[in-house]
Amino acid sequence: MSTVRLGKTGIISPKNAFGALPIQRVSDEYAVMLLRKAYDAGFTFFDTARYYSDSEHKIGLAFSKEEREHITIATKTGATTVEGFWRDLETSLSNMKTDYVDIYQFHNLAFCPKPGDGTGLYEAMLEAKAQGKIRHIGITNHRLNVAKEAVESGLYETLQFPFCYLATDHEIELVRLCKEHDVGYIAMKGLSGGLITNSKAAYAWMEMFDNVLPIWGVQRECELDEFISYNTNPPEMDEELKALIDKDRRELIGNFCRGCGYCMPCPVDIEINNCARMSQMIRRSPSAMWLTEEYQAKMLNIENCLECGQCKAKCPYGLDTPELLKLNLADYKDILSGKIKV
């Protein structure tokens, strides 16, 4: 089983970690089954967040006090005030039935908290660490400039950032920068929010970076079973997987919606994080699931776009989201009419 050291934290984890965002969509019983099965199969790193509704609660249900010492829990706060920071931390500790969080992360803030910046947020992190309520300070982001600033600041022990085989040279350079500064790199969206459908290729590509810990979002037992199988039989980067990755990079890299959802909510309830990448999704998974009456209504709702620009302003990747929505709607209509076959 491959392992990775998370930089200066000294935490050693199997290079196969559990992303607990999706378990908010399943029952308590099913979530606990997934978490327990992952733990029994050797998973020791579990990532969640206050924003993930009841995900923390489900982690609290899954593990006993005795098992707590054998796992690493990372959670996050999106608070922008000191009061909110402490409220989130106490809620997380209560939800997960634990006295401490291994890695506490600022969750996708638009800036990099630092001592003396006037927010008091980093000082709150230091105080929480002094009290023993957190052990390591981390940050997550989707903005390359904020991520680089955090790594170079020397203030953060881990960075969580999107990373998969659709990464650009800038994102690969960020991995190198983390290694240079001994900052643990936690890779989210290893399957690019569902655009990558071959987990073997995704896993094999991650194996090429010895300082990267991928967290795989798991919602179904069959998904978990795939990643569990890689603990003992890790996929190797062969010519077939290389060809698949090269093809996907040619078709997808660059100006596409990652589905992160930070553009939401929309004033007219357009489901931007799915609709702005429909052209890719409908071609990379069974098309019938995207052609239901429900999804037709969601796509046609794009016609109600106010051109307010809020989604474009909030996109951490600088995409022209309204234009992407229009292009995806035009393509979708052509598919519905039979003009384009998928």
C-alpha positions in Angstrom: 0.0 0.0 0.0 1.4 3.4 -1.0 1.7 6.0 1.7 2.3 9.8 1.7 3.7 12.1 4.4 1.7 15.3 4.7 4.5 17.7 4.8 5.6 19.2 8.1 2.5 17.7 9.9 4.4 14.4 9.9 1.1 12.6 9.3 1.6 9.4 7.3 -1.5 8.3 5.4 -2.3 5.6 2.9 -2.4 7.3 -0.5 -6.1 6.7 -0.6 -8.3 9.0 1.5 -12.0 9.3 2.1 -13.7 12.5 1.0 -16.9 12.8 3.0 -18.7 15.5 1.1 -21.0 13.0 -0.7 -22.1 11.1 2.4 -24.4 14.0 3.2 -26.6 12.7 0.5 -27.2 9.3 2.0 -28.8 8.0 5.2 -26.9 7.7 8.5 -26.9 4.0 8.3 -25.5 3.9 4.8 -22.9 6.5 5.5 -21.7 4.7 8.7 -21.4 1.5 6.6 -19.2 3.2 4.0 -17.0 4.9 6.7 -16.6 1.7 8.6 -15.9 -0.4 5.5 -13.2 2.2 4.5 -11.6 2.1 7.9 -11.6 -1.7 8.0 -10.0 -1.7 4.6 -7.1 0.5 5.7 -8.3 4.1 5.1 -7.1 6.4 7.9 -7.7 9.9 6.5 -11.2 11.3 6.5 -12.0 14.8 5.1 -15.2 16.8 5.8 -16.4 20.3 6.5 -18.9 22.4 8.4 -20.5 23.3 5.0 -21.2 19.6 4.2 -24.4 19.6 6.2 -24.5 16.4 8.3 -21.3 14.9 7.1 -19.5 15.5 10.4 -22.4 14.0 12.3 -22.0 10.8 10.3 -18.3 10.6 11.0 -19.1 11.0 14.7 -21.5 8.1 14.5 -19.0 5.8 12.7 -16.0 5.8 15.0 -15.5 4.9 18.6 -13.2 6.8 21.0 -10.7 4.0 20.8 -10.6 4.2 17.0 -10.3 8.0 17.0 -6.6 7.8 17.8 -6.0 5.6 14.7 -7.5 8.0 12.2 -6.8 11.5 10.9 -9.8 13.9 10.6 -9.6 17.0 8.6 -12.5 19.5 8.6 -13.0 23.1 7.6 -14.5 26.4 8.6 -15.7 29.0 6.1 -16.1 31.6 8.9 -14.9 35.1 8.2 -15.2 36.3 11.8 -13.6 35.1 15.0 -17.0 34.5 16.5 -17.9 32.3 13.6 -14.6 30.5 13.8 -15.1 29.4 17.4 -18.8 28.5 16.8 -17.8 26.3 13.8 -15.0 24.6 15.7 -17.1 23.8 18.7 -19.9 22.5 16.5 -17.4 20.3 14.6 -16.0 18.8 17.8 -19.5 18.1 19.1 -20.7 16.6 15.8 -17.7 14.3 15.5 -17.7 13.4 19.2 -14.0 14.2 19.5 -11.8 16.6 21.6 -9.6 17.6 18.7 -9.4 18.0 14.9 -6.1 16.8 13.4 -6.2 19.3 10.5 -8.4 22.4 10.7 -8.6 24.2 7.4 -9.9 27.6 6.3 -12.4 26.7 3.7 -12.0 28.5 0.3 -11.8 32.0 1.6 -11.2 34.8 -0.9 -8.0 35.7 0.9 -5.2 34.1 2.8 -5.6 34.7 6.6 -2.4 36.0 8.2 -1.5 37.3 11.6 -2.2 41.0 11.9 -4.5 41.2 8.9 -7.3 42.6 11.0 -9.6 39.6 10.8 -8.2 37.8 13.9 -8.8 34.5 12.1 -5.2 33.2 12.1 -4.8 34.2 15.7 -7.9 32.2 16.5 -6.2 29.2 14.7 -3.2 29.6 16.9 -5.3 29.9 20.1 -7.2 26.7 19.1 -3.9 24.9 18.6 -2.6 26.1 22.0 -5.8 24.8 23.6 -5.3 21.4 22.0 -8.5 21.6 20.0 -6.6 21.4 16.7 -3.3 19.9 15.9 -2.4 21.3 12.5 -3.4 24.4 10.5 -4.4 24.0 6.9 -6.2 25.9 4.1 -8.3 24.9 1.1 -8.9 27.0 -2.0 -9.8 27.0 -5.6 -7.8 30.2 -6.4 -4.3 29.7 -7.5 -3.0 33.0 -6.3 -4.4 32.5 -2.8 -3.0 28.9 -2.7 0.5 30.1 -3.7 0.4 32.9 -1.1 -0.6 30.4 1.6 2.2 27.9 0.7 4.9 30.6 0.5 3.8 32.3 3.7 5.1 29.5 5.9 1.9 29.7 8.0 0.2 26.6 6.8 1.0 23.0 7.2 -1.4 21.7 4.5 -3.0 22.9 1.4 -6.1 21.3 -0.2 -6.6 22.2 -3.8 -8.2 20.6 -6.9 -5.9 18.2 -8.6 -6.4 15.5 -11.2 -5.0 14.5 -14.6 -6.7 17.5 -16.2 -4.4 19.8 -14.2 -2.6 22.6 -16.0 1.1 23.3 -15.7 0.3 26.0 -13.1 -1.4 23.4 -10.9 1.4 20.9 -11.3 3.8 23.7 -10.3 1.8 24.2 -7.2 2.4 20.6 -6.2 6.2 21.2 -6.6 6.0 24.4 -4.6 4.3 22.5 -1.7 7.1 19.9 -1.8 9.7 22.6 -1.7 8.1 24.3 1.4 7.2 20.9 3.0 3.5 21.7 2.9 1.2 18.7 2.7 -0.8 18.6 -0.5 -4.4 17.2 -0.2 -5.9 16.7 -3.6 -9.6 17.3 -4.0 -11.7 16.6 -7.1 -9.5 13.8 -8.3 -12.3 12.8 -10.6 -13.0 16.4 -11.6 -16.5 16.3 -10.2 -17.5 13.4 -12.4 -15.9 14.3 -15.7 -13.2 11.6 -15.1 -14.9 8.3 -15.3 -11.9 5.9 -15.1 -10.8 5.7 -11.5 -7.8 3.5 -12.5 -6.4 6.2 -14.7 -7.1 8.9 -12.0 -5.3 6.8 -9.3 -2.4 5.8 -11.5 -1.8 9.5 -12.4 -1.8 10.6 -8.7 0.8 7.9 -8.0 3.3 9.9 -10.0 3.3 12.6 -7.3 4.9 11.4 -4.0 3.7 14.3 -1.9 0.0 14.3 -3.0 -2.8 12.7 -0.9 -5.9 12.3 -3.0 -9.3 12.3 -1.3 -11.9 10.4 -3.2 -15.5 11.5 -2.8 -17.5 8.4 -2.0 -21.3 8.0 -2.1 -21.8 4.4 -3.2 -20.4 1.2 -2.0 -19.3 0.2 -5.5 -17.2 3.4 -5.7 -15.6 2.6 -2.4 -14.9 -1.0 -3.5 -12.9 0.3 -6.5 -10.6 2.4 -4.3 -10.3 -0.3 -1.7 -9.0 -2.7 -4.4 -6.2 -0.3 -5.2 -4.8 -0.7 -1.7 -3.5 -4.1 -2.6 -3.6 -3.9 -6.4 -2.7 -0.4 -7.4 -3.1 0.4 -11.1 0.1 1.0 -13.0 0.5 3.7 -15.6 0.6 1.6 -18.8 0.2 2.7 -22.4 -3.6 2.1 -22.4 -4.1 4.5 -19.4 -1.7 7.0 -20.9 -3.6 7.1 -24.1 -6.9 7.5 -22.2 -5.5 10.4 -20.2 -4.0 12.1 -23.3 -7.3 11.9 -25.0 -9.2 13.4 -22.0 -6.6 16.2 -21.7 -7.0 17.1 -25.4 -10.8 17.2 -25.1 -11.3 18.7 -21.6 -8.3 20.7 -20.4 -8.7 24.5 -20.2 -12.0 26.4 -20.4 -14.4 24.0 -18.7 -16.6 24.2 -15.6 -15.1 22.2 -12.7 -18.5 22.0 -11.0 -17.2 23.4 -7.7 -20.4 25.4 -7.1 -18.8 28.6 -5.8 -20.8 30.5 -8.4 -24.0 29.5 -6.6 -26.7 30.4 -5.8 -28.1 31.9 -9.0 -30.8 34.7 -8.7 -33.0 32.7 -11.1 -32.1 29.3 -9.8 -30.0 28.1 -12.7 -28.1 25.0 -11.6 -24.9 26.4 -12.9 -22.5 23.8 -11.5 -24.2 21.1 -13.7 -25.6 23.1 -16.6 -22.3 24.9 -17.4 -20.6 21.6 -18.1 -23.5 19.6 -19.6 -21.7 19.1 -22.9 -19.0 17.2 -21.3 -21.2 15.3 -18.8 -23.7 14.1 -21.4 -20.9 12.6 -23.5 -19.0 11.0 -20.7 -21.7 9.1 -18.9 -25.0 7.5 -20.0 -26.8 10.3 -21.8 -30.3 9.2 -20.6 -29.7 10.4 -17.1 -29.1 13.9 -18.4 -32.1 13.9 -20.9 -34.9 13.5 -18.3 -37.7 16.0 -18.1 -36.1 17.3 -14.9 -32.8 18.1 -16.6 -34.5 19.5 -19.6 -36.3 22.0 -17.4 -33.0 22.8 -15.7 -31.2 23.4 -18.9 -34.0 25.5 -20.4 -34.0 27.7 -17.3 -30.7 29.1 -18.7 -32.9 31.2 -21.0 -34.0 33.1 -17.9 -30.4 34.2 -17.2 -30.3 37.9 -16.1 -26.8 38.5 -17.4 -26.1 39.9 -13.9 -22.5 38.6 -13.9 -22.6 37.3 -10.3 -21.5 33.8 -11.3 -18.7 35.1 -13.5 -17.4 37.4 -10.7 -17.4 34.5 -8.2 -15.8 31.8 -10.5 -12.4 31.0 -8.9 -11.2 29.9 -12.4 -12.0 33.1 -14.1 -14.5 31.5 -16.5 -17.0 33.4 -18.6 -19.8 31.4 -17.0 -22.8 33.1 -18.7 -21.2 32.4 -22.1 -20.5 28.7 -21.1 -24.1 28.4 -20.1 -25.3 29.6 -23.5 -22.9 27.3 -25.4 -24.0 24.3 -23.3 -27.7 25.1 -23.8 -27.3 25.4 -27.6 -25.5 22.1 -27.6 -28.1 20.5 -25.4 -30.9 21.6 -27.7 -29.1 20.1 -30.7 -28.9 16.8 -28.8 -32.6 16.9 -27.9 -33.6 17.6 -31.5 -31.4 14.8 -32.8 -29.2 17.1 -34.7 -26.2 15.8 -32.7 -26.0 12.2 -31.7 -24.3 11.2 -28.3 
